[in-house]
Structure formats: structure tokens, C-alpha cells
Amino acid sequence: MADEQEIMCKLESIKEIRNKTLQMEKIKTRLKAEFEALESEERHLKEYKQEMDLLLQEKMAHVEELRLIHADINVMENTIKQSENDLNKLLESTRRLHDEYKPLKEHVDALRMTLGLQRLPDLCEEEEKLSLEPACHVISKFTGMHLYALCAKPRVGPGTPKSQNGSRMNEEKEYT
């Protein structure tokens, strides 16, 4: 009987070993599947990070492009403001010169008339560009200033009679 009990004990141990081995095999299979899933997820994560790096590089390229565009816009705004300031200065200088020229010409014309000579031609007769009449109204959208710019009027034909002051610039020309 002692042998039977020993055999029964051994059989019980073998049964337990078998059950534990089966349990261990199941866990081993699950563990192997988990390792494969882990490796697959690591590969995916690596791919996601690479894609994220590429997207961040693209974003930075666009950010740099936008920064350059903003810098160009700022340069253009400053250039436009400077040009408007220069235009204002030139316009004011031109007006001052015209104001200086006008009385001097009137004086010279008066002196010529006393000597029986003809009056000198007006500036606008000599050159259209020298007319100070505000023909164009320039509006600056950046500074909100309204400027009167010098603009040429259409030339009058040779048959157009002169006005009393000798200028043809103030007369309308009929266009057909």
C-alpha cells in the first residue's frame, strides 16, 4: 500500500505538473502574442513620430515663409510711407518754387509790357508737367492723408484759342 500511495502521490504530482505546464503554455502563447503586439506598436509609434517630425518641419517651413511675407509687407509699408513723405516734400517744394516763380514772372511780364514786348509764355504752355492744378487726388490708405498730386491734363489742339491769361490748360477740349 505504501507503494500505491507513493504512485498515487506521483500521479497527482504528474497531473499537477501537466495542468501547470498547460497553464504555462497558454501564458507563454499569450506572452508571445503580447510581445508581437508590443513590437508592432513600437514600430507604429516610431512611424508616427517620424511623421510628426516631418509635419513639424513642414510647419516650420510655412512659419518661416509667413515670417518672410510679413517682413516683406512691413518693408513695403515703410517704403510706401517713405514714398508718400517724399511726395509730400516734393509737392510742397514745388508749390514753394511755383509761388516764388509766379510773382517774378508777373514782374518780368509787366517790365516787358512797358517796353512793348510780348509776355513770356506761362509754365503750363511750355510744359504740361509744370501745371500745379490738382488734377489727381491721391489717397494714401496707409496714412489716411489726402494729397494733391501733379498730373498732366490732356494737351489742347493747336487750333484751341487761348484764354485771357494766355493759357489753354484751363479749357476743355472736345473729344470726338
C-alpha positions in Angstrom: 0.0 0.0 0.0 2.7 2.3 0.6 3.7 1.8 -3.0 0.3 2.6 -4.2 0.2 5.7 -2.1 3.5 6.7 -3.4 2.4 6.0 -7.0 -0.8 8.0 -6.3 1.2 10.8 -5.0 3.4 10.7 -8.0 0.4 10.6 -10.3 -1.1 13.6 -8.5 2.2 15.4 -8.9 2.3 14.5 -12.6 -1.3 15.7 -13.0 -0.4 18.9 -11.3 2.7 19.3 -13.5 0.6 18.6 -16.6 -2.0 21.2 -15.5 0.6 23.8 -14.6 2.5 23.0 -17.9 -0.7 23.6 -19.9 -1.3 26.8 -18.0 2.2 27.8 -18.6 1.9 27.1 -22.3 -1.2 29.2 -22.5 0.5 32.1 -20.8 3.6 31.6 -22.9 1.4 31.8 -26.1 -0.3 34.9 -24.8 3.0 36.4 -23.8 4.4 35.7 -27.3 1.3 37.4 -28.8 1.8 40.4 -26.4 5.5 40.7 -27.4 4.5 40.7 -31.1 1.8 43.3 -30.4 4.4 45.3 -28.4 6.9 45.2 -31.2 4.2 46.2 -33.8 3.1 49.1 -31.6 6.7 50.2 -31.2 7.1 50.2 -35.0 3.9 52.2 -35.3 4.9 54.6 -32.7 8.3 55.1 -34.4 6.4 55.8 -37.7 4.0 58.2 -36.0 7.0 60.1 -34.5 8.7 60.3 -37.9 5.5 61.6 -39.5 5.2 64.1 -36.7 8.8 65.3 -37.2 8.0 65.7 -40.9 4.9 67.7 -40.2 6.7 69.9 -37.7 9.4 70.5 -40.3 6.8 71.4 -42.8 5.0 73.7 -40.3 8.3 75.4 -39.5 8.9 76.0 -43.2 5.5 77.5 -43.5 6.0 79.6 -40.4 9.3 80.9 -41.9 7.6 81.6 -45.2 4.9 83.6 -43.3 7.5 85.4 -41.4 9.3 86.4 -44.6 6.0 87.5 -46.1 5.2 89.7 -43.0 8.7 91.1 -43.2 8.2 91.9 -46.9 4.8 93.5 -46.1 6.5 95.7 -43.4 9.2 96.7 -45.8 6.6 97.6 -48.4 4.5 99.6 -45.9 7.6 101.5 -44.8 8.6 102.1 -48.5 5.1 103.4 -49.3 5.1 105.7 -46.2 8.5 107.0 -47.2 7.4 107.5 -50.8 4.3 109.4 -49.6 6.5 111.5 -47.3 8.9 112.2 -50.3 5.9 113.0 -52.5 4.6 115.4 -49.9 8.0 117.1 -49.6 8.4 117.4 -53.3 4.9 118.7 -53.7 5.5 121.3 -51.0 8.8 122.2 -52.6 7.2 122.5 -56.0 4.5 124.8 -54.6 7.1 127.0 -52.9 9.0 127.3 -56.1 5.9 128.0 -58.1 4.9 130.6 -55.5 8.4 132.2 -56.0 8.2 131.9 -59.8 4.7 133.4 -60.2 5.3 136.9 -58.8 8.7 137.1 -60.5 7.1 136.2 -63.9 4.4 138.7 -63.4 7.0 141.4 -62.6 9.1 140.4 -65.7 5.9 140.4 -67.9 5.0 143.8 -66.6 8.5 145.1 -67.4 8.3 143.6 -70.9 4.9 145.1 -71.5 6.3 148.6 -70.6 8.9 148.0 -73.3 6.3 146.9 -75.8 7.4 143.2 -75.7 5.1 140.2 -75.5 4.6 138.4 -72.3 6.6 135.3 -71.7 4.6 132.0 -72.1 3.1 130.6 -68.9 4.6 127.5 -67.5 1.7 125.3 -68.4 2.1 126.4 -72.1 5.7 125.5 -72.1 5.3 122.1 -70.4 2.2 120.3 -69.2 4.1 118.9 -66.2 4.6 122.3 -64.8 0.9 122.9 -64.1 0.2 123.0 -60.4 -3.5 122.4 -60.8 -4.6 119.4 -58.7 -5.8 117.1 -61.4 -5.5 113.9 -59.5 -6.5 113.3 -55.9 -4.2 110.7 -54.4 -5.4 108.9 -51.3 -3.0 107.0 -49.1 -4.6 104.0 -47.5 -1.8 103.6 -45.0 -1.5 107.1 -43.6 -5.0 108.3 -44.4 -3.6 111.5 -45.9 -5.2 113.2 -48.9 -2.6 114.6 -51.3 -3.0 116.6 -54.4 -0.6 115.3 -57.0 0.7 116.9 -60.1 -0.9 115.2 -63.1 -0.8 116.2 -66.7 -4.0 117.3 -68.3 -4.6 116.3 -71.9 -2.9 118.6 -74.4 -5.1 121.0 -76.3 -5.1 121.1 -80.0 -3.2 123.8 -81.9 -6.5 125.4 -83.0 -7.8 125.9 -79.5 -7.9 129.6 -78.7 -6.0 130.9 -75.6 -7.8 132.1 -72.6 -7.4 135.7 -71.4 -4.4 134.9 -69.4 -2.8 133.1 -72.3 -3.2 129.6 -71.1 -5.0 126.8 -72.9 -4.8 124.4 -70.0 -8.0 125.5 -68.2 -10.1 125.0 -71.3 -11.9 121.7 -72.0 -11.1 120.1 -75.3 -13.9 118.4 -77.2 -13.1 114.8 -77.9 -14.9 113.1 -80.8 
